Structures are given as structure tokens and as C-alpha cells.
Amino acid sequence: MTTLACQSLDISIAGKNICSKLNIALEPGQFWGLLGPNGIGKTTLLKCMAGLSAPDSGSVLLENQSIDKLPRRLVARLLGMLQQHTVYVFDASVLETAMTGRHPHLAYWEREGPEDKQKALDAIRAVDLAGFESRSVTGLSGGEARRLAFASLVVQEPAILLMDEPTNHLDMKHQVRVMDLVETSVTSRQQCAMIALHDVNLAARYCGHILMLFGDGAWLAGTADELLNRENLERLYQCPVEPVLTSTGMRFLPGA
Amino acid sequence: MIPIRLRRPLLILLLLMSVSSIFIASASGSVSLGWQEWLAAIRDPGSQHGELIWRLRLPRAMAAWVVGSMLAISGCLMQVLLRNPLADPYVLGVSGGAAFVTLLGMVFGVAAAFLPWLAILGALISILLVFGLARGTGPWSGTRLLLTGVVTASGWGAMISLILSLSPDNSLRGMLFWLMGDLSYATLPSWSLVVLAGSFILTLGLARSLNVLAMGETTARLLGEPTRHMLWLVYLLASVLTATAVSIAGSIGFVGLIVPHLMRLLVGSDHRILIPAATLFGGLFLVFSDTLARTALSPQQLPVGVITALLGVPLFLLLLNRARLKGV
């Protein structure tokens, strides 16, 4: 089973300490929420965990091997990341773009087979873009482009999913849809996911585990039950928080 | 974009048009040959018309086709490399370096036969200069490469202007023709065919990677591309193609910019279809342009670079406008 672990990870960017001595392990079946205020370094941490940038010290271990020692193609079969922004410069169809998720699984001269195409079509339907298959990506709205980027990630079938604000630009229905999809793959396919979010209540509803970044290198990691409370959230966002008990559990509103 | 099922027929059509364009080019010119005269001349290479076709027109048409294909592939590669639809084969200074050294050779009276080698030398200097300056140690930076290349190209431009302004009037005409791109004295060295065939096969093998690279460096890495190595490979491949093309025919403009775009409008951005389509159409387009350059004001010959622009610009604007109307 594939795991992703951070071992005494120190990351700083432009003199700002994002995390120091971060130790966490993402195990199969776990759904992590990454919380922190704007500009605290959530994206930088996710990029580092994806092996896109090197930490100051410590290491990111993918299947117990340092991620920067592994060939990118192998990494891409095990780990996928949804970036915060998706910009499509060149014309390509929605289907073609979703199919790029198969890229790491194919050899150089290989073409996508019917199975690959089916996976892409299924993912497109799952993100509610059915009927858009032959549309050009340059004409998609922000939310549609976002769902397409998520569909490519689904098609990539990595065991580890890192997502930078996947619900950005999405309306309520599609936020829930995307989160449901992630939850399903985490539980049924034993994938693990870490999602950077601004919506505490989406985290409260879906995430079993939470990582909080406070700035100055301080962090907290643990189960959502332990960490999601008024004290931690007020410390995290530096504003009053009002816990509300709903039929589906504890939710948090900005307090007065 | 045309429907996917029409892609293969389109390639076959372009291939047939390519072959016939070369034959048509060999039949037309200051001495225009009818169908039967042409057939007789082809059968008898020793005859007067046979000599004309086999020794002058066919080699020239072949050279035009090869140069056009190279510029088209190079343009596709540069646009992916810089992730910029405005990039063309010359944007990073390859042709500038080639032009500078070639013009310098002309000033010092180097024999015409050696000029292609000077062009290659100049192109190589420019490639290594930009590569060395932009390489750095950090991650891939398209912006740094673009800036280094564009500034280097401007530097070459200034030195070319300097040479032009200091050169005697009687050599200016030849220089200007070279700068605008001219196939009058073009010969087709056999190694250039190897360059074209090799790069074409390599590019086609990398086509799916090019699709991914076109989505941005980070996306490409997340999808398993070793982007740093891959992008330098793309840079070198595009540069070698450009250098070879420029050494044969000078810096013919617009082919490398417009052909990739025209083909994108027709077949989309999947490089597995775009590369062969652009290769065929680039060759075809330049053969057609060169034939027009020879015959339009015959016996006066025009530099083919002027024709490519005069044909390419309206054609491109027309197709772009149509695409926009359809909401593509």
C-alpha cells in the first residue's frame, strides 16, 4: 500500500517559515484537510510533498523512498496533484485533456486504447461535464476548467491525491460532488488524499484528518475530532469562531 | 477543427498535394512546360528540358519542401517550448546568428558554396550562447530562455544592420535577398534529409509528451515528464532544424509561425496529428510560394520570403476569423 510521509520537514520561502520539523504520514484510506490562512504556505507545502520543489531539510518519502530520487514517471503513477490554477493556452478538446491523465501509464510510442478512453469518459461524466467531450478547453468557464482538471486527476488514478483548493470556483452542488468523489475513492479504492481548503465546514464534513499551519513553522496534525474546535480555529484564523451543532455534526461560523 | 475521422484523409491529401506540388513546380517557370513536354523531359534527363528539370527545378522544389517542413516542425516545437502561440523558429536568435556570420562572409568575399556552412556556424554560436546563458542551475525557466533568446536576437539584428550600413551598394541586393529568404541558389545537401527525417521521427515519438508540455511545466512534471531534460531537448531539436533550414535558404519568414497555427485550426493541438500535418503543409506551402516567386513577375525572381508573407498573412487572418465566428 502506498504511503506518503513527511520526515522532519523544514520548508521556508522568502524568509517565511512554513513548517518546521513536520512529521506526518498519509496512509491509505485517509482523507486529510490542510487548513491555514491565506498566504501561509499551503501550496508550497503541497508542491514540496509532490516532489516539485525541495525542502530546506528533511525528506518526503513515497513508498519509503525519497521522492526526489524517484523518476518522475514512476512518481506520476503513484501521486497526482490538482494545482490551484489551471490555464489552458492551446486548443484541445475536453476529452483529449482528460485523457492526458493516462500519460504516465503509457510508453512513448503508445497510443491510448479504448480502456483509457473509457476511463476518461467516465471521469468526465463523474464531474458533470458529459456532453462537453469535443468542446475546446479554451472556451470553458472557470468552474468547468476546474472540474476538467479534477477529471484528469481521476483518470491518472494515483494512490495519493494532493489537491490545492479543488473547490475553488465551484458552486455548492459541484463542491459537494467533487468532495463526494474524493471521499468515494479514498474509502473504496484505498487511496489517500490531502486537500488544501478554505472552507472549514467542508473539512469538517469530509476530512478524517487535519493538518493546520499557523505560520512561523508551527503546525498541528491529528484527527478532525481532536483538532476542529473553537480554540484551534480561532488561533488559526485570528478571528472569533462560533461552533454550531448541526444534524451532521459540528460546524463553524465566523463569530462576532 | 475538422472531425477526427477526417484527420487521416487530410494527411493523405496533404501528402498527395506535396508530391504534385513538386512536379508542378518542376513544370512551371520562365520556360513553361506542357504535360507532354514535361513527361518527355523527365524521361530524357540529357535533353535541354531534362537538364532544366533534373538539375535546376526539381532540386530547388525539393529544397523548398524540406526547408518548409523543417520550419513548420521547428515552429510547432518553439510554440510548445515557450508556451506561446507567437513563438516562431527565429524568436530565440538562431537565424540572427546565422545571418550575421553569413553576411560577414559575403563582405569578405567568401565563395557562395561556403555560405551555408557559415550560416550553420553562426546558428551554432547563437544556440550555444543562448543555451549557456539561459541554462543556469535552477529549475526550468521559460521566461529566462525567452528573454535571453529575444535579447540575443536583437543583438544579432543590430550587428546585421551595422554590416548592411557599411556594405557597398552592389552587395546589398544579395544580402537583402538572403535576409528575406531566397531559394534561387539553394542546394539540398543529403545530410539535411537525415536531419529532417531524424527530427521528424523523434518529434513524433515525443508527440504525447509535447501535448503534456504544452499544458505547462508543472502540469507536465506532475504527469511524469522530466521537464528540464525534455525542454532542452525540444530547444536543441528546434534549433538544429532552424539552423539547417536557414543554411539552405536564408531566413524565410512566416512559414514557421503561420503553418503550425493553420494546422492547429484544422486538426487541433494533438501533436501526434499536428506534427505530420504541419510537416506536410509546411513543405507544400513553401514549394507553392517559391513557384510563385519564380513565375509571378517572370523573368524577375522575387525572394520567397515576401511571397510566404503575402500569402500567409491573409490566409491566416481569414482562417482565424472563420474559427472565431464558429466560436472555436
Boltz contact constraints between the chains, C-beta under 6 A:
constraints:
  - contact:
      token1: [A, 72]
      token2: [B, 221]
      max_distance: 6.0
  - contact:
      token1: [A, 72]
      token2: [B, 224]
      max_distance: 6.0
  - contact:
      token1: [A, 72]
      token2: [B, 226]
      max_distance: 6.0
  - contact:
      token1: [A, 73]
      token2: [B, 224]
      max_distance: 6.0
  - contact:
      token1: [A, 76]
      token2: [B, 223]
      max_distance: 6.0
  - contact:
      token1: [A, 76]
      token2: [B, 224]
      max_distance: 6.0
  - contact:
      token1: [A, 81]
      token2: [B, 222]
      max_distance: 6.0
  - contact:
      token1: [A, 89]
      token2: [B, 83]
      max_distance: 6.0
  - contact:
      token1: [A, 90]
      token2: [B, 214]
      max_distance: 6.0
  - contact:
      token1: [A, 90]
      token2: [B, 269]
      max_distance: 6.0
  - contact:
      token1: [A, 91]
      token2: [B, 268]
      max_distance: 6.0
  - contact:
      token1: [A, 91]
      token2: [B, 269]
      max_distance: 6.0
  - contact:
      token1: [A, 92]
      token2: [B, 269]
      max_distance: 6.0
  - contact:
      token1: [A, 96]
      token2: [B, 270]
      max_distance: 6.0
  - contact:
      token1: [A, 100]
      token2: [B, 212]
      max_distance: 6.0
  - contact:
      token1: [A, 103]
      token2: [B, 212]
      max_distance: 6.0
  - contact:
      token1: [A, 103]
      token2: [B, 223]
      max_distance: 6.0
  - contact:
      token1: [A, 104]
      token2: [B, 223]
      max_distance: 6.0
  - contact:
      token1: [A, 104]
      token2: [B, 224]
      max_distance: 6.0
  - contact:
      token1: [A, 108]
      token2: [B, 205]
      max_distance: 6.0
  - contact:
      token1: [A, 109]
      token2: [B, 205]
      max_distance: 6.0
  - contact:
      token1: [A, 136]
      token2: [B, 328]
      max_distance: 6.0
